[in-house]
Each structure stands twice: as C-alpha cells, then as structure tokens.
Amino acid sequence: MVKTQAAGTLDMSNSQGQTVLMYAAMHGLGSVVEMLLDAGTKAEVKDEGGMTALALVKLGHMLLLFGSKAARQRHFPTSRRAAGSWGC
C-alpha cells in the first residue's frame, strides 16, 4: 500500500474536471486504479458532467455494448486529448 502526503494532488483534475482515477478507470487500468485508491485518492469526486470514476466506467461499458463509435467519442473525447493532458 502506498500512502503519501501528496494524496490530495491525486485528486487534481484536467480542464473537464476528470481526475487521474477517472482516466485510469475509463481506460481499464485496474492496477493503477487500485494503487490510486490505496494512496487515498477520492472515488467520490465528480467531473464537470457530474460523473464519478465508477459512473464513467459504467457509461463506457454501456457505450461499448450498445453505442456507436461516434457516441463513444462524444462521451469520451478521450484517448489522444485526455492522454496528453495526463502526460501519457
């Protein structure tokens, strides 16, 4: 388990209000999600759309099952822009 004094910085968000936890969860990075939660990041933080990391994961799975590529891109204007905003 990793505990740091900088745990609050893990809850910082990008321009859309999404945290590192949200990014990791949306992209299926389970081990990163676990590490972030162990380090004290807050799972209840909401982005500008009022979504938590868990809600974004659920929405993503629904879109993958039932949505079109255009719908996924509209809800997750993701990979390239979001990845760049987290330095990935």
N, C-alpha and C positions, 0 to 999 in steps of 0.2 A: 504494500500500500504506500502511495506517495502522498505526503501531506506537506504543504509548503505555506509560507507566509504570504505568498503571492496568489493564493487561491482566488481572491477577488478578481485578479486580472484574467482569469479563465472565463469570467462572465462578461468580458468586454464584447461589444458587438460591432458588426460591419454597418454599412450605410442602410441596410434593410432590417437592422435590428437582430440579425442572426448571430448566434454565438458559435464558438468553436464546437461545442457539444452538438448543436443543431447541424452544423456542417458534417461532423463525423457520423452522426446518426443518419442523415439523409443519404450518405454515401456508403452505408453499410460497414463502417469501420468499427466493428464491435469491440475489439480490444482497446481502441482509442476511447470509445465511449466509456468503457469500464474504468480505464485509467483516470479519465476526467472526473467521473463520479466519485471514485475513491479519493481524488485530490480535493474534493469539496466543491466542485462546480455545481451550480444550482439548476436542477432539472425543470423547475417551475418557471423559469424566465421565458417571456413571450416576445416574439418578434413584432414588427410593425403591423402584421396582419393578425396579431393575437394568437399565434400558434406557438406551442411549446415544441421541444425536440420530439417528444413522443407523438404529438399531433402531426408533425411534419412527416414522420416515418409512416404513420398510418395513412396519411394522404398520399404519400409516394407509392405505397403498396396498392392502394385503390387505383391510382392512375396507371400503374404498371399493368394491373389486371384488366381494367376497363377503359382506360383513356387512350387517346391518340398521342402520337409523338408531339404534336403541336400543343396539346393540353399539358403534357409534362413540362415542356419548355416554358409555357406561360406561368405555371405554378413554381417551377424550379428553374429560373433563368440562370442556371447553375453553372455547370461544370467549369467552363472557362472563366467566367467572370468571378464566381464565388471562389474558385480555386485560387485565382490570382489575388483576391482580397485577403486570403489567409497565408499567402506565400507558399502555396503548394505547387 
